[in-house]
């Protein structure tokens, strides 16, 4: 499996989940599911790395699961960007682990941002070029 997102259609052959996997989302990953369901534990996208990741042809509500590692107890920020490659302004951003959902219709990319700590500001889906 690639370390950056691509549509994923894999499962363990023994039918069990690896330790820490939730709804098919592996530990250390941020997952997006097709539609407003858990899709029987088969995420459509699985992201492991920080930075911008494009998503394609998504319409309507998408469920997500953030199973990433917190850094010093602070989870990474996930931003839902209007433009491709993490640009164009954000629909919203969250910094919590677990389940959530978003309207994917206007979204063209997501950005996973490592916690900066110390109250530093972060650039989320900037309007200008990256």
Backbone as JSON, one array per atom type, in Angstrom:
{
  "sequence": "XXXXXXXXXXXXXXXXXXXXXXXXXXXXXXXXXXXXXXXXXXXXXXXXXXXXXXXXXXXXXXXXXXXXXXXXXXXXXXXXXXXXXXXXXXXXXXXXXXXXXXXXXXXXXXXXXXXXXXXXXXXXXXXXXX",
  "N": [[0.85, -1.17, 0.0], [0.55, 2.22, -0.81], [2.15, 5.1, 0.63], [0.96, 7.53, 0.42], [-2.26, 8.9, -0.27], [-4.53, 6.93, -2.07], [-7.25, 5.54, -3.83], [-8.41, 2.84, -1.92], [-8.7, -0.62, -1.65], [-8.4, -2.83, 0.16], [-8.1, -5.57, 2.43], [-7.64, -7.5, 5.42], [-6.88, -10.89, 4.98], [-7.69, -12.81, 6.8], [-9.95, -11.83, 7.95], [-9.85, -10.41, 10.32], [-9.23, -7.44, 12.28], [-6.31, -5.44, 12.41], [-4.44, -4.68, 15.39], [-5.69, -1.81, 16.92], [-6.85, -0.82, 14.64], [-9.66, 0.85, 13.34], [-12.88, 0.63, 12.11], [-11.78, -0.24, 9.74], [-9.78, 1.59, 9.36], [-6.41, 2.03, 9.56], [-4.07, 2.23, 12.33], [-2.41, 5.29, 12.74], [-3.31, 6.53, 10.48], [-5.44, 8.69, 8.45], [-8.67, 8.42, 7.39], [-11.04, 8.36, 4.7], [-14.35, 7.66, 3.9], [-16.52, 6.23, 1.4], [-19.53, 7.89, 0.73], [-22.07, 8.25, 3.3], [-21.46, 6.27, 5.22], [-19.76, 3.59, 6.95], [-18.89, 1.85, 5.1], [-18.58, -0.94, 5.35], [-16.1, -1.18, 6.66], [-14.18, -0.46, 4.77], [-12.27, 1.93, 3.76], [-12.27, 4.64, 1.39], [-10.2, 6.39, 0.87], [-6.93, 6.44, 2.26], [-4.8, 8.11, 4.24], [-1.47, 8.67, 5.2], [0.61, 10.47, 5.49], [1.74, 13.8, 6.42], [0.67, 16.94, 5.03], [-0.71, 18.11, 1.86], [-3.36, 16.46, 0.16], [-4.94, 15.38, -2.68], [-8.4, 14.83, -3.44], [-10.87, 13.13, -5.38], [-13.68, 13.71, -7.49], [-15.79, 13.7, -5.55], [-18.91, 13.74, -4.0], [-21.39, 14.97, -1.84], [-22.07, 13.84, 1.57], [-19.35, 12.63, 3.44], [-17.94, 10.2, 5.54], [-15.43, 10.2, 8.03], [-12.45, 8.95, 9.61], [-10.14, 9.68, 12.04], [-7.29, 8.32, 12.83], [-4.76, 8.89, 13.58], [-1.53, 9.45, 15.13], [-1.3, 11.28, 18.11], [0.72, 14.18, 18.8], [2.58, 14.8, 21.46], [0.25, 14.65, 22.89], [-1.45, 16.22, 21.41], [-3.61, 16.14, 18.71], [-3.11, 15.87, 15.1], [-4.04, 18.53, 12.82], [-6.79, 18.47, 10.63], [-7.64, 19.71, 7.58], [-10.15, 20.76, 5.32], [-10.04, 21.5, 2.1], [-10.93, 23.89, -0.43], [-9.6, 24.2, -2.87], [-7.25, 22.45, -5.08], [-4.38, 20.55, -4.03], [-4.16, 21.45, -1.36], [-5.04, 24.17, -1.18], [-6.92, 27.3, -1.59], [-8.59, 28.11, 0.5], [-10.4, 27.04, 3.44], [-13.06, 24.76, 4.13], [-13.56, 23.89, 6.69], [-11.59, 23.16, 9.6], [-10.35, 20.62, 11.73], [-9.13, 19.43, 14.86], [-9.17, 16.88, 16.15], [-9.27, 13.49, 17.25], [-10.77, 10.46, 15.99], [-14.17, 9.87, 14.87], [-15.82, 11.72, 12.27], [-17.63, 13.87, 9.97], [-18.06, 15.32, 6.66], [-19.08, 17.7, 4.13], [-18.38, 16.79, 1.04], [-18.74, 17.84, -1.49], [-17.86, 20.53, -2.34], [-15.14, 20.21, -1.98], [-11.73, 19.73, -2.8], [-9.31, 18.86, -1.9], [-7.55, 17.57, 0.97], [-5.83, 18.53, 3.93], [-3.31, 17.46, 6.02], [-2.02, 18.45, 8.98], [0.74, 18.74, 10.96], [0.87, 19.11, 14.5], [1.92, 22.28, 15.7], [2.63, 23.27, 18.14], [3.31, 25.3, 21.05], [1.62, 27.45, 20.54], [1.98, 28.44, 18.0], [0.98, 29.8, 14.86], [-0.66, 28.27, 12.08], [-0.67, 27.7, 8.57], [-3.55, 27.19, 6.89], [-4.88, 25.69, 4.17], [-4.09, 27.82, 2.19], [-5.0, 30.81, 0.35], [-3.45, 31.72, -1.76], [-0.79, 30.6, -4.03], [1.03, 27.63, -3.14]],
  "CA": [[0.0, 0.0, 0.0], [1.31, 3.45, -0.91], [2.1, 5.92, 1.82], [0.05, 8.64, 0.21], [-3.61, 8.4, -0.54], [-5.08, 6.47, -3.32], [-8.38, 4.7, -3.44], [-7.92, 1.62, -1.31], [-9.66, -1.71, -1.57], [-7.68, -3.96, 0.73], [-8.56, -6.06, 3.73], [-6.89, -8.67, 5.87], [-7.5, -12.11, 4.45], [-8.27, -13.64, 7.86], [-11.18, -11.19, 8.41], [-9.68, -9.7, 11.58], [-8.6, -6.13, 12.21], [-5.03, -5.3, 13.12], [-4.6, -3.97, 16.65], [-5.82, -0.37, 16.78], [-7.62, -0.47, 13.44], [-11.06, 1.17, 13.64], [-13.68, 0.71, 10.89], [-10.88, -0.45, 8.61], [-8.77, 2.65, 9.3], [-5.25, 1.59, 10.33], [-3.43, 3.15, 13.27], [-1.49, 6.19, 12.07], [-3.91, 7.01, 9.22], [-6.69, 9.44, 8.37], [-9.42, 7.7, 6.36], [-12.29, 8.89, 4.18], [-15.21, 6.57, 3.44], [-17.48, 6.66, 0.38], [-20.88, 8.08, 1.24], [-22.25, 8.51, 4.73], [-21.42, 4.99, 5.93], [-18.4, 3.06, 7.18], [-18.57, 1.03, 3.93], [-18.13, -2.25, 5.84], [-14.69, -1.15, 7.05], [-13.32, -0.28, 3.6], [-12.15, 3.34, 3.41], [-11.97, 4.98, 0.0], [-8.86, 7.0, 0.92], [-6.17, 6.23, 3.5], [-3.66, 9.02, 4.21], [-0.52, 8.47, 6.3], [1.61, 11.53, 5.59], [1.34, 15.19, 6.55], [0.67, 17.69, 3.78], [-1.94, 18.16, 1.07], [-3.71, 15.25, -0.6], [-6.12, 15.63, -3.5], [-9.46, 13.83, -3.53], [-11.42, 13.27, -6.72], [-15.07, 13.39, -7.83], [-16.53, 13.38, -4.34], [-20.14, 14.5, -3.87], [-22.21, 14.63, -0.68], [-21.46, 13.59, 2.87], [-18.34, 11.57, 3.59], [-17.52, 9.94, 6.91], [-13.97, 10.1, 8.18], [-11.92, 8.5, 10.9], [-8.77, 10.13, 12.26], [-6.63, 7.33, 13.68], [-3.36, 9.28, 13.61], [-0.87, 9.56, 16.43], [-1.15, 12.65, 18.62], [2.09, 14.6, 19.09], [2.54, 15.44, 22.76], [-1.14, 14.68, 23.31], [-2.22, 17.08, 20.51], [-3.78, 15.48, 17.41], [-2.88, 16.7, 13.92], [-5.19, 19.23, 12.27], [-7.25, 18.03, 9.31], [-8.35, 20.8, 6.92], [-10.88, 20.38, 4.1], [-9.7, 22.64, 1.25], [-11.7, 24.06, -1.66], [-8.73, 24.04, -4.03], [-6.39, 21.26, -5.11], [-3.06, 20.65, -3.39], [-4.22, 22.14, -0.07], [-5.18, 25.61, -1.36], [-8.26, 27.77, -1.89], [-9.41, 28.34, 1.68], [-10.89, 25.81, 4.07], [-14.44, 24.63, 4.57], [-13.31, 23.92, 8.12], [-10.48, 22.33, 10.03], [-10.55, 20.1, 13.07], [-7.93, 18.82, 15.45], [-9.54, 15.84, 17.09], [-9.17, 12.11, 16.77], [-12.04, 9.76, 15.98], [-15.09, 9.96, 13.74], [-16.45, 12.98, 11.89], [-18.12, 13.85, 8.59], [-17.98, 16.61, 5.98], [-19.7, 17.78, 2.8], [-17.27, 16.69, 0.1], [-19.07, 18.4, -2.8], [-16.98, 21.61, -2.8], [-13.77, 19.97, -1.51], [-10.83, 19.12, -3.78], [-8.14, 18.28, -1.24], [-7.49, 17.68, 2.42], [-4.48, 18.8, 4.38], [-2.98, 16.95, 7.35], [-1.04, 19.4, 9.48], [1.34, 18.33, 12.23], [0.75, 20.16, 15.52], [3.13, 23.11, 15.76], [2.97, 23.49, 19.54], [3.73, 26.64, 21.46], [0.71, 28.49, 20.09], [2.33, 28.94, 16.67], [-0.11, 29.72, 13.9], [-0.39, 27.41, 10.94], [-1.36, 28.1, 7.35], [-4.49, 26.15, 6.52], [-5.47, 25.87, 2.84], [-3.9, 29.22, 1.81], [-5.67, 31.24, -0.88], [-2.44, 31.88, -2.8], [-0.05, 29.37, -4.36], [1.87, 27.04, -2.09]],
  "C": [[0.89, 1.23, 0.0], [1.17, 4.26, 0.37], [1.29, 7.19, 1.63], [-1.24, 8.09, -0.34], [-3.8, 7.97, -1.97], [-6.3, 5.66, -2.93], [-7.88, 3.33, -3.0], [-9.02, 0.58, -1.27], [-8.94, -2.94, -1.04], [-8.26, -4.33, 2.08], [-7.68, -7.23, 4.13], [-7.62, -9.91, 5.42], [-8.13, -12.97, 5.54], [-9.53, -13.02, 8.46], [-11.04, -10.41, 9.7], [-9.06, -8.33, 11.34], [-7.27, -6.18, 12.93], [-5.28, -4.5, 14.39], [-4.66, -2.47, 16.4], [-6.58, 0.08, 15.55], [-9.07, -0.24, 13.84], [-11.79, 1.36, 12.31], [-12.82, 0.58, 9.65], [-9.81, 0.61, 8.45], [-7.58, 2.27, 10.17], [-4.74, 2.66, 11.29], [-2.42, 3.98, 12.48], [-2.05, 6.8, 10.8], [-5.11, 7.9, 9.46], [-7.43, 8.85, 7.18], [-10.7, 8.43, 5.98], [-13.06, 7.73, 3.57], [-16.17, 7.07, 2.37], [-18.88, 6.78, 0.97], [-20.89, 8.31, 2.74], [-22.37, 7.21, 5.5], [-19.96, 4.61, 6.16], [-18.01, 2.11, 6.07], [-17.99, -0.33, 4.33], [-16.64, -2.3, 6.13], [-13.72, -1.02, 5.89], [-13.26, 1.19, 3.23], [-11.84, 3.52, 1.92], [-10.56, 5.58, -0.11], [-8.24, 6.71, 2.28], [-4.91, 7.09, 3.37], [-2.78, 8.78, 5.43], [0.38, 9.67, 6.52], [1.0, 12.91, 5.75], [1.4, 15.85, 5.18], [-0.67, 17.59, 3.08], [-2.11, 16.88, 0.27], [-4.99, 15.55, -1.38], [-7.12, 14.48, -3.37], [-10.24, 14.14, -4.81], [-12.89, 12.86, -6.8], [-15.91, 12.97, -6.64], [-17.75, 14.31, -4.23], [-20.89, 14.02, -2.65], [-21.39, 14.37, 0.56], [-20.48, 12.43, 2.82], [-18.03, 11.43, 5.07], [-16.01, 9.8, 6.92], [-13.64, 9.49, 9.53], [-10.47, 8.92, 10.98], [-8.14, 9.21, 13.29], [-5.13, 7.61, 13.74], [-2.83, 9.35, 15.04], [-0.87, 11.01, 16.88], [0.32, 12.93, 18.91], [2.06, 15.37, 20.4], [1.11, 15.59, 23.27], [-2.03, 15.54, 22.41], [-2.36, 16.37, 19.16], [-3.46, 16.42, 16.26], [-4.18, 17.4, 13.51], [-5.51, 18.64, 10.9], [-8.06, 19.18, 8.74], [-8.96, 20.29, 5.62], [-10.83, 21.59, 3.16], [-10.53, 22.67, -0.03], [-10.86, 23.81, -2.9], [-7.95, 22.73, -3.99], [-5.08, 21.57, -4.39], [-3.07, 21.5, -2.12], [-4.33, 23.65, -0.18], [-6.65, 26.0, -1.43], [-9.14, 28.1, -0.71], [-10.0, 27.04, 2.19], [-12.38, 25.88, 4.36], [-14.44, 24.67, 6.09], [-12.1, 23.05, 8.4], [-10.79, 21.83, 11.43], [-9.25, 19.49, 13.58], [-8.34, 17.83, 16.53], [-9.41, 14.47, 16.43], [-10.56, 11.5, 16.79], [-12.86, 10.08, 14.74], [-15.59, 11.38, 13.52], [-17.01, 12.82, 10.48], [-17.98, 15.23, 7.99], [-18.71, 16.53, 4.66], [-18.57, 17.85, 1.78], [-17.52, 17.41, -1.22], [-18.14, 19.54, -3.21], [-15.5, 21.37, -2.51], [-12.95, 19.23, -2.58], [-9.56, 18.54, -3.17], [-8.33, 18.37, 0.27], [-6.03, 17.92, 2.78], [-4.32, 18.27, 5.8], [-1.81, 17.77, 7.86], [-0.56, 18.94, 10.85], [1.2, 19.45, 13.25], [2.05, 20.95, 15.64], [3.57, 23.35, 17.2], [3.32, 24.94, 19.82], [2.82, 27.76, 20.99], [1.04, 29.06, 18.73], [1.12, 28.84, 15.75], [0.32, 28.83, 12.74], [-1.18, 27.93, 9.75], [-2.24, 26.95, 6.92], [-5.11, 26.5, 5.17], [-5.32, 27.31, 2.36], [-4.58, 29.55, 0.48], [-4.7, 31.39, -2.03], [-1.73, 30.58, -3.09], [0.8, 28.9, -3.19], [3.32, 27.19, -2.46]]
}
